[in-house]
């Protein structure tokens, strides 16, 4: 089946390929959107706090496109696409999405969430940068090894268990305050499965489309992955953040982004590295732009989130979104 898809795409014109990428990204976003809605519905049914919804259930749902794309890319021998998607998504989440959310409404910060989840977000980014350094791999180039991937997955399990344990001890607001229609449990589960199916199907089309397009126009797959694919797979986070802010649930938006960034390191990168013996090769240009940008944006967000007003201001939002735009331009200048 995969070979048939690849052959059809390989015979398509560049315009058709771009159209297929656009449609695939749209379906990917819609599938994840359905998944998020039903995950939130289930959490409402079970009475989980906003912070846990944003940092675990919603983040797991919105990160599924990144996981699917990166794991399938790693299996197919495209480590550039796998790692570029993960790092690019962190940059898009924290720069573009937090920036836009701060501009369209009041992006409130929950102090306890920042002190716990926010610190883990920054530590995860630093851990990914360290794991990418050449001295941790056998060869001269940087490589996130398979054993490091398993360590990341182990840390992911600890993170989820720890978050749930902390949530039970806290007195956070109950998820039932979130607006939305409640469906029957069987219908919610069916929609959840549909969301997963749409994400996986669209990812199977997206990966070869990006690969063929990158080869034809002479742009490295790592650049395509860190910009176009990363933005596309971050669409669920963008939609969730804007919707949450407009409904007055800024904490949900921030929790979602913080959780998604942690999951992009532990879940997305960890899974992609764990499924292949070779691990994930780190392209040399990542040390020049992708990894430094990721760290700068994470540190900037961490500083902004610690301000006395407990709000990401519009000026801070402009800075974060501006950083993402500069990063986007530099990706195509420094090819």
Secondary structure, DSSP 4 states (H G I P E B T S, - for coil): -HHHHHHHHHTS-HHHHHHHHHHHHHHHHHHHHHHHHHHHHHHHHHT-BHHHIIIIIHHHHHHHHHHHHHHHHHHTT-HHHHHHHHHHHHHIIIIIIHHHHHHHS-EE--HHHIIIIIHHHHHHHHHHHHHTSGGGSSSSS-EE-HHHHHHHHHHHHHHHHHHHHHHHHS-PPBGGGS--PPPPHHHHHHHHHHHHHHHHHHHHHHHHHHHHHHHHHT--HHHHIIIIIHHHHTHHHHHHHHHHHHTT-HHHHHHHHHHHHHHIIIIIIHHHHHT-TT-EE--THIIIIIHHHHHHHHHHHHHHHTSTT-EE-HHHHHHHHHHHHHHHHHHHH--
